[in-house]
Amino acid sequence: AAVIVGQDVFLGTDSQGLFRFSGGELTEISPQGPLVNDTFHMALQENQIWIVHGNFSGSYNPHPLDSYGISRQVEKSWQNIHYENVFNAKSLGRVIVDPNNPTTVYVCSFHSGLLEIFDGIPITLWDHTNSGLEALDNTKFSVPANYRSIRLRDATFDSKGNLWSITALVEKGLKKRGASGEWNSVNLLPEIGIVSNGLGYSNMVISDSDEIFVGSIVSGLIGYREINGNSLLKAINTENNLPVNDVRALALDADNHLWIGTTEGLRVLYNAS
């Protein structure tokens, strides 16, 4: 919408706020704030707050895909990154701060892959063409042949600087990007059964001893660890006293107890290692 007041034209936009056109110049006059009022995830990085606005349904369906950017507050000033500057990555749903590099953050897209941001500027979008990430297999789902969707739900760092991530709807959904840039994958089928059971994952946490825990929608709690060249993959579900296999939140406390939030109640796994 637009309105003329005296010699000025005020222009309201659907994504960038209010502008004033006066004397041949266009000026943004909106009060500072996030790009969108709907906040999906927040992360703190020293003196900065990062906010993403992507979302998905309760059954982990990101459609209709949204096209929002990233909101960032630096020392009480907002320096937002608009959608056209994030390589058109859609459904941004998680921010990960790099503990080894205070100028770098990563953002998970539940459709486009992993966005790397350095010093407030997006520099790389990791997807199925330039990384170990995988798009869902079109032959196994009723989607068009040219449809590409990388359902990257969460990522976090271990003590060695490796970046672990979890992708829905692929066999090898657990990924590790080494500190030197190499990618490795873990096959989750032994615990999730079929690819469609990996419809969605809630979040990922890693203990101080580098045990990895992931909450799933169908298979309960999935745990993974690598020790002396050997790996162990294990799921905990209703047979192990979870009230339901739909795990929606995980958190490790200072005593290494894992708090498990399900759609039907809370459980605690003591001495999670």
Legacy VTK file of the C-alpha trace (Angstrom):
# vtk DataFile Version 3.0
C-alpha trace
ASCII
DATASET POLYDATA
POINTS 273 float
0.000 0.000 0.000
1.004 3.620 -0.466
-0.239 6.976 0.770
0.672 10.575 -0.145
1.167 13.040 2.701
2.057 16.506 1.447
5.030 16.090 -0.897
6.004 12.672 0.508
4.955 9.207 -0.599
4.894 6.493 2.093
5.240 2.925 0.780
4.350 -0.147 2.800
5.993 -3.431 1.748
5.209 -7.015 2.638
8.754 -7.928 3.717
10.983 -4.871 4.251
8.841 -2.481 6.241
7.918 1.150 5.579
9.667 3.535 3.150
9.343 7.250 2.474
9.944 8.711 -0.995
10.771 12.399 -0.657
12.824 14.769 -2.794
13.800 11.994 -5.162
15.224 9.786 -2.382
13.859 6.546 -0.916
14.447 6.102 2.823
13.547 3.215 5.120
11.782 4.585 8.200
10.590 1.426 9.942
11.511 0.921 13.586
14.276 -1.648 13.942
13.330 -5.258 14.588
13.398 -8.779 13.162
12.353 -9.422 9.570
9.273 -11.351 10.726
7.365 -11.451 14.004
7.142 -15.261 13.857
10.302 -16.663 15.504
11.067 -20.383 15.029
14.550 -20.665 16.566
17.043 -18.394 18.317
20.750 -18.680 19.112
23.210 -16.510 20.997
26.680 -15.710 19.669
28.597 -13.529 22.117
26.890 -10.116 21.741
24.570 -11.207 18.914
21.121 -12.764 18.709
20.342 -14.851 15.613
16.727 -15.614 14.675
15.296 -17.764 11.882
11.659 -17.829 10.827
11.254 -21.041 8.807
8.798 -23.657 9.976
7.172 -26.997 9.273
4.044 -28.833 10.353
3.736 -31.245 13.259
4.432 -34.064 10.794
7.607 -32.328 9.557
6.189 -31.059 6.283
7.875 -27.776 5.253
5.324 -26.954 2.550
4.241 -24.366 1.692
7.888 -23.347 1.621
8.640 -19.932 3.091
11.137 -17.410 1.749
12.371 -15.500 4.786
15.852 -14.308 5.556
17.670 -14.219 8.877
17.301 -11.679 11.678
20.350 -10.591 13.649
20.690 -8.172 16.537
24.197 -6.849 17.195
24.672 -4.631 20.258
21.006 -3.580 20.226
21.081 -2.786 16.495
19.316 -4.976 13.935
21.323 -6.011 10.851
18.999 -8.397 9.043
19.909 -10.643 6.120
17.192 -10.664 3.485
16.044 -13.729 1.572
17.776 -12.779 -1.681
21.123 -12.865 0.164
20.848 -16.439 1.527
21.150 -18.176 -1.887
17.342 -18.599 -1.966
17.487 -21.117 0.873
13.972 -21.801 2.135
12.486 -22.923 5.454
15.434 -21.898 7.633
14.770 -23.573 10.950
17.918 -23.835 13.075
20.964 -21.675 13.871
24.238 -23.291 15.020
27.071 -21.218 16.428
30.559 -22.515 15.653
32.255 -22.892 19.085
35.697 -22.854 17.456
35.166 -19.746 15.344
33.283 -16.831 16.916
32.645 -15.224 13.523
30.910 -18.233 11.920
27.385 -19.587 12.229
25.535 -22.277 10.309
21.830 -22.336 9.475
19.860 -25.498 8.695
17.277 -25.337 5.927
14.541 -27.974 5.958
14.577 -27.903 2.177
17.796 -26.403 0.790
20.727 -27.671 2.877
23.233 -25.993 5.188
24.023 -22.278 5.012
27.416 -21.036 6.203
27.673 -17.415 7.372
30.994 -15.707 8.046
31.143 -12.353 9.810
27.457 -11.756 9.100
27.702 -12.556 5.366
26.364 -15.809 3.820
29.257 -17.398 1.921
28.208 -20.987 1.087
25.071 -23.089 0.742
25.995 -26.744 1.179
23.609 -29.066 -0.682
23.614 -32.368 -2.619
25.842 -30.884 -5.338
28.804 -29.703 -3.260
28.766 -31.711 -0.029
27.878 -35.048 1.528
24.299 -33.946 2.130
21.569 -35.872 0.309
18.212 -34.928 -1.143
15.318 -37.312 -0.641
15.084 -40.139 -3.182
12.390 -39.149 -5.703
11.781 -42.793 -6.659
10.616 -43.629 -3.130
8.155 -40.781 -2.728
5.339 -39.336 -4.811
7.162 -36.203 -5.928
8.123 -34.849 -9.389
11.334 -36.176 -10.926
12.986 -32.743 -10.774
12.030 -32.108 -7.143
15.022 -31.709 -4.814
14.568 -31.372 -1.072
17.268 -31.670 1.596
15.424 -31.946 4.908
18.259 -30.825 7.171
16.815 -30.592 10.663
19.699 -29.896 13.039
23.483 -29.806 13.383
26.026 -29.406 16.168
29.740 -29.721 16.863
31.601 -32.408 18.792
34.700 -31.862 20.923
37.022 -32.466 17.957
35.500 -29.740 15.794
33.471 -32.093 13.581
30.080 -30.800 12.464
27.367 -33.468 12.789
23.962 -33.078 11.152
20.723 -35.015 10.777
18.722 -35.167 7.523
15.213 -36.585 7.218
13.964 -39.029 4.565
17.341 -40.495 3.578
18.981 -43.770 4.608
22.280 -42.242 5.711
20.726 -39.325 7.529
23.451 -38.854 10.134
26.321 -36.886 8.573
29.727 -35.780 9.801
31.712 -32.978 8.184
35.246 -33.243 9.495
37.270 -30.263 10.625
39.261 -30.546 7.370
36.114 -30.597 5.207
35.595 -34.293 4.450
32.103 -35.813 4.707
31.042 -39.187 6.165
27.604 -40.752 6.634
25.956 -43.184 9.044
23.225 -45.542 7.845
20.211 -45.264 10.173
18.136 -48.053 8.593
19.179 -50.662 11.186
17.203 -48.663 13.763
14.552 -46.740 11.791
13.636 -49.730 9.558
12.546 -47.940 6.378
13.341 -44.527 4.928
9.823 -43.189 5.425
10.192 -43.735 9.187
12.850 -41.050 9.049
10.183 -38.496 8.227
11.503 -36.042 10.779
13.885 -35.510 13.682
13.444 -33.081 16.538
16.962 -32.034 17.499
20.477 -33.316 18.113
22.687 -33.076 21.193
26.264 -34.281 21.722
27.758 -35.110 25.111
31.188 -34.061 26.317
32.332 -37.593 25.429
30.975 -37.185 21.870
27.976 -39.477 22.182
25.326 -38.275 19.742
21.617 -38.308 20.535
18.803 -37.562 18.072
15.057 -37.481 18.650
12.868 -39.026 15.937
9.172 -39.012 15.108
8.784 -42.802 14.823
11.873 -44.526 16.252
12.198 -42.812 19.621
15.645 -41.784 20.783
18.582 -42.687 18.531
22.090 -42.800 19.979
25.406 -43.103 18.155
29.069 -43.110 19.152
32.471 -43.838 17.689
35.198 -45.240 19.954
38.596 -46.516 18.818
37.409 -47.045 15.280
34.244 -48.903 16.338
30.725 -47.499 16.137
27.517 -48.201 18.002
24.016 -47.276 16.831
21.095 -47.872 19.160
17.478 -46.752 19.547
15.459 -46.415 22.748
11.685 -46.601 22.347
8.492 -47.596 24.160
10.022 -50.982 24.987
12.506 -49.044 27.115
9.831 -47.021 28.956
9.367 -44.104 26.583
5.660 -43.146 26.726
5.611 -42.816 22.925
8.187 -43.020 20.137
7.629 -39.436 18.980
10.515 -37.503 20.583
10.260 -33.722 20.156
13.039 -32.301 22.344
16.358 -33.374 23.872
18.672 -31.688 26.376
21.736 -32.854 28.318
22.240 -31.401 31.781
25.499 -30.845 33.663
25.313 -34.325 35.232
25.151 -36.068 31.830
21.482 -36.889 32.257
19.495 -36.735 29.022
16.068 -35.123 29.253
13.689 -36.504 26.626
10.545 -34.594 25.715
7.915 -36.662 23.897
4.431 -35.768 22.690
3.038 -37.649 25.682
5.363 -36.766 28.513
8.896 -36.425 29.825
11.559 -39.028 30.520
15.114 -38.803 31.890
17.912 -41.112 30.797
20.379 -41.077 33.681
24.080 -41.399 32.835
23.301 -41.139 29.135
26.790 -42.247 28.056
LINES 1 274
273 0 1 2 3 4 5 6 7 8 9 10 11 12 13 14 15 16 17 18 19 20 21 22 23 24 25 26 27 28 29 30 31 32 33 34 35 36 37 38 39 40 41 42 43 44 45 46 47 48 49 50 51 52 53 54 55 56 57 58 59 60 61 62 63 64 65 66 67 68 69 70 71 72 73 74 75 76 77 78 79 80 81 82 83 84 85 86 87 88 89 90 91 92 93 94 95 96 97 98 99 100 101 102 103 104 105 106 107 108 109 110 111 112 113 114 115 116 117 118 119 120 121 122 123 124 125 126 127 128 129 130 131 132 133 134 135 136 137 138 139 140 141 142 143 144 145 146 147 148 149 150 151 152 153 154 155 156 157 158 159 160 161 162 163 164 165 166 167 168 169 170 171 172 173 174 175 176 177 178 179 180 181 182 183 184 185 186 187 188 189 190 191 192 193 194 195 196 197 198 199 200 201 202 203 204 205 206 207 208 209 210 211 212 213 214 215 216 217 218 219 220 221 222 223 224 225 226 227 228 229 230 231 232 233 234 235 236 237 238 239 240 241 242 243 244 245 246 247 248 249 250 251 252 253 254 255 256 257 258 259 260 261 262 263 264 265 266 267 268 269 270 271 272
